[in-house]
Amino acid sequence: ADLQNVCREAAMEALRAQTDTPYVTMSHFNSSLSIIPPSLNEHSNYKRINES
């Protein structure tokens, strides 16, 4: 779900840029990573790994 949200936000960033080339670039992904928070915090993630 996190990856999907990051990709969706990167696509929206590309559309908002309104450039002549409708491509999603790494800068769009970097921008989306700063906007979309992770669904799990680091502690919860490690706890889940240890339980499996």
Phi, psi and omega in degrees: 000321180297316181297319178299317180295320179295316179295318179297316180294323177298319178296319178295322176300318179295320179292321180293333181293334178050051176265174180287335180255114184276054181251146173271123182251174179298327179295327175294319178295317179299319178295318181292328177295330178279344181265317185272118178280152176293148181283336177242140173277170186300319181296315180297322181295314179295322179298316180296320179295318180294330181283342182269000000 
